[in-house]
Amino acid sequence: MPANLRAHSSRSTATGEQPVLYLALELGWEGWKLAFASGPGPAPRRREVLARDVPGLMQEIAEAKRRLRLPADVTGHAPDSSEGVG
């Protein structure tokens, strides 16, 4: 996993003035469902890629950063299953 995209066990570690890309994954055998957000507000950006298509996943992450107007080196935050996904 890239250093700028890592799981956090607490939302408090991703707060502050620095922008954050929130990423939720649903991993299936044939496809991976993705949801991206930069914080509370509009509905998350939802996408789907073929399972195990890591280059496709990375392309969707880059596109989400562009669409959400986040810097290319923004920190990623993937909530653990106990945090839930809104």
Secondary structure, 3 states (H helix, E strand, C coil): CCCCEEEECCHHHHCCCCCEEEEEEEECCCEEEEEEECCCCCCCEEEEEECCCHHHHHHHHHHHHHHCCCCCCCEEEEECCCCCCC
